[in-house]
Each structure stands twice: as C-alpha cells, then as structure tokens.
Amino acid sequence: MGLVVQKYGGSSVADAEGIKRVAKRIVDAKRNGNQVVVVVSAMGDTTDELIDLAEQVSPMPTGREFDMLLTAGERISMALLAMAIKNLGHEAQSFTGSQAGVITDSVHNKARIIDVTPGRIRTSIDEGNIAIVAGFQGVSQEGKNITTLGRGGSDTTAVALAAALDAEVCEIYTDVDGVFTADPRVVKKAKKIDWISFEDMLELAASGSKVLLHRCVEYARRYNIPIHVRSSFSGLRGTWVSNEPQGDQKVEHAIISGVAHDVSEAKVTVVGVPDKPGEAAAIFRAIADAEVNIDMVVQNVSAASTGLTDISFTLPKAEGRKAIDALERTKGSIGFDSLRYDDQIAKISLVGAGMKTNPGVTVKLLRGAVRRGRQHRAHLDLRDPHLGGHARRRRQRGRARRAHRLRSRQRLRRGSRLRRHRPMTGHRPSLAVVGATGAIGGVMLRILSQHADVWGEVRLVASPRSA
C-alpha cells in the first residue's frame, strides 16, 4: 500500500459540486489501496474576498491578525471536504496547518517552512482515515502564532508533507491538464509536456509560469519527491516533474522545454549613484532589510565626468512601494539623485538545456523580439538553462507567441546560418546582457558581435543569480 499526497486548488473546490467531485476522486484513490493525505486551498475566490474585506476595515492590517483572517478560508474547505468524504462512506479527519505539524519562521504573510512534524497525520492515516490538511498555513516556532506561506503556499504545504511522510508521489490538482510549453491562454498552439525535469521546472516557475511556484518545486527537488500535475476536472494523465522520467516514459530532451512570461514585475532605477565601492551593497542591504526579493540587476557604466552611475533592478510589483520607501530612507547616506519606477514591463523566458549546444536559439529570440516591437530597450538575463528578457508589457503576448514558435522549431542545427535581418531605421535598441560569464555566455557575446546592425549598444553586466 502506497502513500499519496494530493493537493486541490481553489478552482477545484470552488462550490459544493466541486467539493463532491473532489471527494469522489479522493475516495477512488483510497479504494485503490493507497493511504491518502489531502491538502486543500480555500474555495474559489475566498482568499481575495477576505483580503478585500480586511482592506475595507483597515488600510494597513497587522500581519498577525491578517494571517488569522486568511487562514479561515482553508479551514472552511477542509471541513466541508471531510464531510463530503464521510458522506461517501469513508472516514476523514481535517487538520489545520498547526495541527498537521507545519512549523514556520515568524514572518507573517510569507512565512517559510522550517520543519514538518506530522505525528497526528501519521496516526490518522494508520487508523484508516483520510487526512485533510488546510494548506497555505502553519505555526511559528517562536511565539506559536498562526502564519501564512504566501502565494502558492498550499502547493508548498503538500510537497513538504509528502517529504515528511515519505510519500510515493505528490499530486497537484488544478484546472489545467498539466504543464504546457507556454501559457495556452496566450499561445493557442501550446502543447502539454509529459515530463519535465526539476531543473527546467524551477526555471519556468522562476520566470513566471503559474502552474507550480518556485518554492514548491525547490522543496520537491531537495527531497526528491515526484510531482504529478493533473486536472481535477478530467482523468487524463498530466505532467510529471522529477529527476528522471516516470515509468515507461521515453522523453527526448528538447532544445527548449518551454516559454514563460511574467507581467507581475516592476523595475526600479536608482539614478546618480556614486560609483565607488560599497554604494551598490548599501542599496541592496536596504532592499534586503525591507524583506524585498529582487530578480535582475543592471548597472550602467559610470560617466567619467561625474563619477555617477545608474543601477536598475526588477522586483515583484506588489513590493514596489516597500522598496521605494526603503531606498528613500537611505538617500542621504548613499547620496543618489533620484528614483524611477516602471511597472509596465514584462519578462519573457526560454527554458531548456538544449540551448547549451544551439547558440542560434539566442539570436532568433532576440531578432524576433526586435521585429515584433522594435523595442527601444531590452534587458537579457542569460543563465543556463534559462534565457529571458524584459519587454514592454503591452507587447509581451505577441513576443511570447513568437518565442513559442521558436521553441516549436526543434530542428535547429548547430552553426546553422541565420537569415539576414534588414537593418532597422532610426533608433536601435540597447541590450544589457546579464550574467554572460560562462561558456554559453561567451558563445552568445560572440554571436551578438557578428550582428551589430541590430543593437545600438551591448553591455555586459552582473546578475545576483549568475554566480
């Protein structure tokens, strides 16, 4: 008898009929001889409705009380699901995150799991029950306060429990049939991926893919827990995420595994920073102290006449105000001139280990971006096995489609001759190449130098994730 952890998202349990449908699927897994642990999200838009209600009562709710409020949604769905399972003739017990032994740090609204002690869950399933756990929540090690795990927290809860219980698989049920080569709502020809490695899935998640979030996949890779992403609305086989293909899967490694786009980022530019040792560190220390995560970093070459430079970085749009406030407080000590904020950007990323030996992929992506929008500036982030760039938000959908067409051309030959691109008239876009320090970066820079007709300026800059 195996142990299976299943997770159901809010769309799967959005109403009473959805809860009964999910209950039947869980009971079927139990009848197949499995011990079953289920992690469930809040019903439908319940979390969003609770957030709106909190903002109506208080524009700045305290973290502790905000977490107490938000965890109510998962407690509702776990109890209703346990009732539906009992109505089908099987025993089920529901548990909050703290009762399930999910121990976190003390950061409210985006706590991190530091330990899982699932003693009560193990006892429950050994007694023949189906255990239903509220996702997205835990209890702090210090203070024993209720905490929430932030966006994608229920997926992380499920994988963490699977690791602690030594489960055979963690099944993530959602409203799509699996992981696709691109967002099927944007790219109609996107195809479902049967199997993808942890490494490639991590890059897709970090680049904006919404099916699985980065923390969940990182946890699964660390403890080698296979993830099966499936639809709760059908019985179709989904996408396996693991170190190796599962069962009889025969997978040919594609040049590009998938294309992701992300419109949730913003860019902050610190203008007129004194170009001397320690200034950049002071900027990012202020950002770190504000508990803001950054993605890409670009530093301009300083002007010889002034000794000043500009530093730009991208971050989640939701944390933009916090970052600006933190930097404003350091303006006097650092001595920069001003701050600029731009939330109309999008990130488009190609992911796949095959780009190591096919440098033509990079140039085709860049040419496609230029032909599509003639964008005046692009920031390119090059990290094996990931290639990505920022563009104006209003053009990201077209560029995602163009990037996916590139992914579909799996017959790229190493050293293939690229079609000559007609030089642009007027302004040519500038290009910042981030983290191109290894072998693949050297190949790319050599290729770019052969196509000076496309780019007005090419700069090599550092990335916090390229080391």
C-alpha positions as CSV (number, residue, x, y, z in Angstrom):
1,M,0.0,0.0,0.0
2,G,1.5,3.3,-1.1
3,L,1.0,6.8,0.4
4,V,-0.2,9.5,-1.8
5,V,-0.4,13.3,-1.1
6,Q,-3.0,15.1,-3.2
7,K,-3.4,18.9,-3.3
8,Y,-6.6,20.6,-4.7
9,G,-6.6,24.3,-5.6
10,G,-9.4,26.8,-5.1
11,S,-10.9,26.3,-8.6
12,S,-11.3,22.6,-7.9
13,V,-13.3,23.2,-4.7
14,A,-15.0,26.4,-5.7
15,D,-18.5,25.2,-4.9
16,A,-20.4,22.3,-3.3
17,E,-20.5,20.3,-6.6
18,G,-16.7,20.8,-7.0
19,I,-16.1,19.6,-3.4
20,K,-18.3,16.5,-4.0
21,R,-16.4,15.8,-7.3
22,V,-13.0,16.1,-5.5
23,A,-14.3,13.9,-2.6
24,K,-15.1,11.1,-5.1
25,R,-11.7,11.3,-6.7
26,I,-10.1,11.0,-3.2
27,V,-12.2,8.0,-2.3
28,D,-11.2,6.3,-5.5
29,A,-7.6,6.7,-4.6
30,K,-8.3,5.2,-1.2
31,R,-10.2,2.3,-2.7
32,N,-7.1,1.6,-4.9
33,G,-5.3,0.7,-1.8
34,N,-3.5,3.9,-1.0
35,Q,-3.1,5.8,2.2
36,V,-4.3,9.3,1.2
37,V,-3.4,12.7,2.6
38,V,-5.1,15.7,1.0
39,V,-4.0,19.4,1.1
40,V,-6.8,21.8,0.2
41,S,-6.9,25.5,-0.7
42,A,-9.7,28.0,0.1
43,M,-12.8,27.8,-2.0
44,G,-12.7,29.8,-5.3
45,D,-12.0,33.5,-4.6
46,T,-12.5,33.3,-0.8
47,T,-8.9,34.5,-0.1
48,D,-9.3,37.5,-2.4
49,E,-12.7,38.3,-0.7
50,L,-11.1,38.2,2.7
51,I,-8.3,40.5,1.6
52,D,-10.8,43.0,0.2
53,L,-12.8,42.8,3.5
54,A,-9.7,43.4,5.6
55,E,-8.8,46.5,3.5
56,Q,-12.3,47.9,4.0
57,V,-11.8,47.6,7.7
58,S,-8.2,48.7,7.9
59,P,-5.9,50.0,5.1
60,M,-2.9,48.6,6.9
61,P,-3.9,45.4,8.8
62,T,-1.3,44.0,11.1
63,G,0.4,40.8,10.0
64,R,-0.7,38.6,12.8
65,E,-4.4,39.4,12.5
66,F,-4.2,39.4,8.7
67,D,-2.9,35.8,8.9
68,M,-5.6,34.8,11.4
69,L,-8.2,36.1,8.9
70,L,-6.8,34.5,5.7
71,T,-6.4,31.0,7.2
72,A,-10.2,30.9,7.7
73,G,-10.7,30.1,4.0
74,E,-8.7,26.8,4.1
75,R,-10.4,25.8,7.3
76,I,-13.8,26.1,5.7
77,S,-12.9,24.0,2.7
78,M,-11.1,21.3,4.7
79,A,-14.1,20.8,6.9
80,L,-16.6,20.7,4.0
81,L,-14.4,18.2,2.1
82,A,-14.1,15.9,5.2
83,M,-18.0,16.0,5.4
84,A,-18.3,15.1,1.7
85,I,-15.9,12.1,2.1
86,K,-17.8,10.8,5.1
87,N,-21.0,11.0,3.1
88,L,-19.4,8.6,0.6
89,G,-18.8,6.0,3.4
90,H,-15.2,6.7,4.3
91,E,-13.7,8.2,7.4
92,A,-11.9,11.5,7.1
93,Q,-10.3,13.9,9.6
94,S,-9.4,17.5,9.0
95,F,-6.4,19.3,10.4
96,T,-5.2,22.9,10.4
97,G,-1.6,23.6,9.4
98,S,-0.5,23.8,13.0
99,Q,-2.3,20.6,13.9
100,A,-0.6,18.9,10.9
101,G,2.8,20.0,12.3
102,V,3.8,22.6,9.8
103,I,6.4,24.7,11.6
104,T,7.4,28.1,10.1
105,D,9.5,31.1,10.9
106,S,7.9,34.2,12.4
107,V,7.4,36.2,9.2
108,H,3.7,36.9,8.7
109,N,2.1,36.8,5.2
110,K,5.0,35.0,3.6
111,A,6.4,32.6,6.2
112,R,8.9,29.8,5.2
113,I,8.6,26.2,6.4
114,I,11.4,25.2,8.7
115,D,10.1,21.8,9.8
116,V,7.2,19.4,9.5
117,T,6.3,17.1,12.3
118,P,3.3,15.1,11.0
119,G,2.7,12.9,14.0
120,R,-1.1,13.4,14.1
121,I,-1.4,12.9,10.4
122,R,0.6,9.6,10.5
123,T,-1.6,8.4,13.4
124,S,-4.8,9.3,11.5
125,I,-3.9,7.5,8.2
126,D,-2.6,4.5,10.1
127,E,-6.0,4.2,11.7
128,G,-7.5,4.1,8.2
129,N,-8.7,7.7,7.9
130,I,-8.2,10.1,5.0
131,A,-6.3,13.1,6.4
132,I,-7.4,16.5,5.1
133,V,-5.0,19.4,5.8
134,A,-5.5,23.1,5.4
135,G,-2.9,24.4,3.0
136,F,-1.2,27.8,3.0
137,Q,-0.7,28.0,6.7
138,G,1.5,26.9,9.7
139,V,2.5,27.9,13.1
140,S,5.7,29.9,14.1
141,Q,8.3,28.1,16.1
142,E,8.7,31.2,18.3
143,G,5.5,32.6,19.7
144,K,3.3,29.8,18.3
145,N,1.4,32.3,16.1
146,I,-0.6,31.3,13.1
147,T,1.3,32.2,9.9
148,T,0.6,32.0,6.2
149,L,3.0,30.9,3.5
150,G,2.2,33.5,0.8
151,R,1.4,32.9,-2.8
152,G,1.5,29.2,-3.8
153,G,1.6,28.2,-0.1
154,S,-0.7,25.2,-0.5
155,D,1.5,23.6,-3.1
156,T,4.5,24.0,-0.8
157,T,2.4,22.5,2.1
158,A,1.6,19.5,0.0
159,V,5.2,18.8,-1.1
160,A,6.5,19.4,2.5
161,L,4.0,16.9,3.9
162,A,4.9,14.4,1.1
163,A,8.6,14.7,2.1
164,A,7.9,14.3,5.8
165,L,5.6,11.3,5.3
166,D,7.9,9.7,2.6
167,A,5.1,9.6,0.1
168,E,5.4,8.0,-3.3
169,V,4.1,11.0,-5.2
170,C,2.6,14.4,-4.6
171,E,-0.3,15.0,-7.0
172,I,-1.1,18.7,-7.6
173,Y,-4.7,19.0,-9.0
174,T,-5.6,22.2,-10.8
175,D,-7.9,23.5,-13.6
176,V,-5.4,22.7,-16.4
177,D,-4.2,19.3,-17.7
178,G,-0.6,19.8,-16.8
179,V,2.4,22.0,-17.6
180,F,2.4,23.4,-21.1
181,T,5.2,24.7,-23.4
182,A,3.6,28.2,-23.0
183,D,0.5,29.7,-21.4
184,P,-2.3,28.2,-23.5
185,R,-4.4,31.3,-22.9
186,V,-1.8,33.3,-24.8
187,V,-0.3,30.7,-27.2
188,K,-3.1,28.6,-28.7
189,K,-0.7,26.0,-30.1
190,A,1.0,25.4,-26.7
191,K,1.4,21.6,-26.0
192,K,1.2,19.7,-22.8
193,I,4.6,18.4,-21.5
194,D,4.5,14.8,-20.4
195,W,7.7,15.0,-18.3
196,I,9.9,17.9,-17.3
197,S,13.0,17.9,-15.0
198,F,13.1,19.7,-11.7
199,E,15.8,22.0,-13.1
200,D,13.7,23.1,-16.1
201,M,10.5,23.4,-14.0
202,L,12.4,25.6,-11.5
203,E,13.4,27.9,-14.2
204,L,9.9,28.1,-15.7
205,A,8.5,28.8,-12.2
206,A,11.1,31.5,-11.5
207,S,10.3,33.0,-14.9
208,G,6.6,33.4,-14.4
209,S,4.9,30.1,-15.1
210,K,1.9,30.0,-12.7
211,V,1.2,26.2,-12.7
212,L,3.8,25.5,-10.0
213,L,5.7,28.0,-8.0
214,H,9.4,28.1,-7.3
215,R,9.3,27.2,-3.6
216,C,7.2,24.1,-4.2
217,V,9.5,22.8,-6.9
218,E,12.6,23.6,-4.9
219,Y,11.3,21.6,-2.0
220,A,10.4,18.7,-4.2
221,R,13.8,18.6,-5.8
222,R,15.6,18.8,-2.4
223,Y,13.8,15.8,-1.1
224,N,13.3,14.0,-4.5
225,I,9.5,14.0,-4.4
226,P,8.0,13.3,-7.8
227,I,5.2,15.8,-8.6
228,H,2.3,14.9,-10.9
229,V,0.4,18.0,-12.1
230,R,-3.1,17.0,-13.2
231,S,-6.6,18.4,-13.8
232,S,-9.2,17.7,-11.2
233,F,-11.9,18.0,-14.0
234,S,-10.7,15.0,-16.0
235,G,-9.0,11.7,-15.7
236,L,-6.2,12.5,-18.1
237,R,-2.6,11.9,-17.4
238,G,-0.8,15.1,-16.6
239,T,2.8,16.3,-16.4
240,W,5.4,14.5,-14.2
241,V,8.1,16.7,-12.6
242,S,11.0,14.7,-11.3
243,N,14.7,13.9,-11.7
244,E,14.0,11.1,-14.2
245,P,11.1,10.2,-16.5
246,Q,8.5,8.1,-14.6
247,G,7.6,4.5,-15.6
248,D,7.7,3.8,-19.4
249,Q,8.0,7.4,-20.4
250,K,10.5,7.9,-23.2
251,V,11.5,11.5,-23.4
252,E,13.7,13.2,-26.0
253,H,15.4,16.3,-24.5
254,A,14.1,19.3,-26.4
255,I,16.2,22.2,-27.2
256,I,13.7,24.4,-25.5
257,S,11.4,22.9,-22.8
258,G,9.0,25.8,-22.5
259,V,8.4,29.6,-22.7
260,A,7.2,31.6,-19.8
261,H,6.1,35.2,-19.4
262,D,5.6,37.3,-16.3
263,V,3.8,40.6,-16.1
264,S,3.9,40.9,-12.3
265,E,7.3,42.6,-12.1
266,A,8.3,46.2,-11.9
267,K,11.7,48.0,-12.4
268,V,13.3,50.4,-10.0
269,T,16.2,52.6,-11.2
270,V,18.4,54.4,-8.7
271,V,19.7,57.4,-10.6
272,G,23.1,59.1,-9.9
273,V,24.7,56.6,-7.6
274,P,28.4,57.5,-6.6
275,D,30.5,54.9,-8.4
276,K,32.6,53.8,-5.6
277,P,33.0,50.5,-3.5
278,G,30.2,49.8,-1.1
279,E,27.4,52.0,-2.6
280,A,25.7,49.2,-4.5
281,A,26.0,47.0,-1.4
282,A,24.3,49.7,0.7
283,I,21.4,49.9,-1.8
284,F,20.8,46.2,-1.8
285,R,21.2,46.0,2.0
286,A,18.4,48.4,2.4
287,I,16.3,46.3,0.0
288,A,17.1,43.1,1.9
289,D,16.3,44.7,5.3
290,A,12.9,45.5,3.9
291,E,12.5,41.8,3.0
292,V,12.1,42.5,-0.7
293,N,13.2,39.9,-3.2
294,I,14.8,41.2,-6.4
295,D,15.2,39.3,-9.8
296,M,17.6,41.1,-12.2
297,V,20.2,43.8,-11.7
298,V,21.7,46.1,-14.3
299,Q,24.4,48.7,-13.6
300,N,25.4,51.2,-16.2
301,V,28.9,52.2,-16.9
302,S,29.7,55.3,-14.9
303,A,30.1,58.7,-16.6
304,A,33.8,59.7,-16.4
305,S,32.9,63.4,-16.0
306,T,30.6,62.9,-13.0
307,G,31.7,59.6,-11.4
308,L,28.0,58.7,-11.1
309,T,26.1,55.6,-12.4
310,D,22.6,54.2,-12.5
311,I,21.5,50.9,-11.0
312,S,18.3,49.2,-12.1
313,F,16.7,46.1,-10.7
314,T,13.4,44.2,-11.1
315,L,11.2,43.0,-8.3
316,P,7.6,41.8,-7.7
317,K,5.2,44.7,-8.4
318,A,3.5,44.1,-5.1
319,E,6.7,45.0,-3.3
320,G,7.5,48.1,-5.3
321,R,6.2,50.6,-2.7
322,K,8.1,48.9,0.1
323,A,11.4,49.1,-2.0
324,I,10.9,52.7,-2.8
325,D,10.2,53.6,0.8
326,A,13.3,51.7,1.9
327,L,15.5,53.5,-0.6
328,E,14.1,56.9,0.2
329,R,15.3,56.4,3.8
330,T,18.9,55.8,2.6
331,K,19.1,58.7,0.1
332,G,21.0,60.9,2.5
333,S,23.6,58.3,3.4
334,I,24.1,56.9,-0.1
335,G,23.8,60.2,-2.0
336,F,21.9,59.1,-5.1
337,D,20.0,61.7,-7.1
338,S,16.5,60.2,-7.6
339,L,14.4,57.1,-8.0
340,R,12.5,55.9,-11.1
341,Y,9.7,53.3,-11.0
342,D,8.3,51.5,-14.0
343,D,5.6,48.8,-13.6
344,Q,4.8,48.5,-17.4
345,I,7.3,45.7,-18.1
346,A,7.1,42.0,-18.9
347,K,9.6,39.2,-18.7
348,I,9.7,36.6,-21.5
349,S,11.9,33.5,-20.8
350,L,13.0,30.5,-22.8
351,V,14.0,27.4,-20.7
352,G,15.9,24.4,-21.9
353,A,19.3,22.7,-21.5
354,G,19.4,22.3,-25.3
355,M,20.5,25.9,-25.7
356,K,24.0,24.9,-24.5
357,T,24.8,23.5,-27.9
358,N,22.5,25.6,-30.0
359,P,23.6,29.2,-29.8
360,G,21.3,30.1,-32.7
361,V,18.4,30.0,-30.4
362,T,19.5,33.1,-28.6
363,V,19.8,35.2,-31.8
364,K,16.5,34.0,-33.1
365,L,14.8,35.1,-29.9
366,L,16.4,38.5,-30.0
367,R,15.6,39.1,-33.7
368,G,12.0,38.0,-33.1
369,A,11.7,40.5,-30.2
370,V,13.1,43.3,-32.3
371,R,10.9,42.5,-35.4
372,R,7.8,42.3,-33.2
373,G,8.0,45.6,-31.3
374,R,11.2,47.5,-32.2
375,Q,11.5,48.0,-28.5
376,H,13.9,50.8,-27.5
377,R,15.5,48.8,-24.6
378,A,15.7,45.1,-23.6
379,H,17.4,43.5,-20.6
380,L,18.6,40.0,-21.3
381,D,19.1,37.5,-18.4
382,L,21.3,34.6,-19.5
383,R,21.6,31.7,-17.1
384,D,22.0,28.1,-18.2
385,P,19.5,26.5,-18.8
386,H,17.4,29.7,-19.0
387,L,17.2,32.6,-21.3
388,G,15.0,35.6,-20.7
389,G,14.4,39.2,-21.4
390,H,12.3,42.2,-20.3
391,A,10.0,44.0,-22.7
392,R,7.2,46.5,-22.5
393,R,4.2,44.8,-21.0
394,R,1.7,45.7,-23.8
395,R,3.9,43.7,-26.3
396,Q,4.7,40.6,-24.2
397,R,1.8,38.5,-25.5
398,G,3.0,38.8,-29.1
399,R,6.6,38.1,-28.1
400,A,5.6,35.1,-26.1
401,R,3.8,33.7,-29.2
402,R,6.9,34.4,-31.3
403,A,9.2,32.8,-28.7
404,H,6.9,29.7,-28.7
405,R,7.2,29.4,-32.5
406,L,10.9,29.3,-32.0
407,R,10.5,26.6,-29.4
408,S,8.5,24.5,-31.9
409,R,11.3,24.5,-34.5
410,Q,13.1,21.7,-32.9
411,R,15.3,21.1,-36.0
412,L,17.8,23.8,-35.2
413,R,21.3,22.8,-36.3
414,R,24.4,23.9,-34.5
415,G,26.1,26.6,-36.6
416,S,23.1,27.0,-38.9
417,R,23.1,30.1,-41.0
418,L,20.6,32.7,-39.8
419,R,18.5,34.6,-42.2
420,R,19.9,38.1,-42.7
421,H,17.8,40.7,-40.9
422,R,17.1,44.0,-42.5
423,P,18.8,46.8,-40.5
424,M,16.3,48.9,-38.6
425,T,15.9,52.5,-39.4
426,G,16.0,55.2,-36.8
427,H,16.7,54.1,-33.2
428,R,18.3,50.7,-32.5
429,P,17.6,49.0,-29.1
430,S,20.2,48.8,-26.4
431,L,20.9,45.4,-24.9
432,A,22.1,44.6,-21.4
433,V,23.5,41.0,-21.2
434,V,23.2,39.8,-17.6
435,G,25.4,37.1,-16.2
436,A,27.1,36.0,-19.5
437,T,30.2,34.8,-17.7
438,G,30.4,31.1,-18.7
439,A,30.8,29.1,-21.9
440,I,27.3,29.8,-23.1
441,G,27.7,33.5,-22.4
442,G,30.9,33.6,-24.3
443,V,29.2,32.0,-27.3
444,M,26.3,34.4,-27.1
445,L,28.5,37.5,-27.0
446,R,30.5,36.3,-30.0
447,I,27.2,35.9,-31.9
448,L,26.0,39.3,-30.9
449,S,29.2,40.9,-32.1
450,Q,28.5,39.5,-35.6
451,H,25.1,41.3,-35.8
452,A,26.0,44.9,-34.9
453,D,23.3,46.1,-37.3
454,V,20.6,45.0,-34.8
455,W,21.8,46.5,-31.5
456,G,22.7,50.1,-30.8
457,E,24.7,49.3,-27.6
458,V,25.6,46.0,-25.9
459,R,26.7,46.0,-22.3
460,L,27.8,43.1,-20.1
461,V,26.6,43.5,-16.5
462,A,26.4,41.3,-13.4
463,S,23.5,39.3,-12.0
464,P,22.9,38.2,-8.4
465,R,21.9,34.8,-9.7
466,S,24.7,34.3,-12.3
467,A,27.5,33.4,-9.9
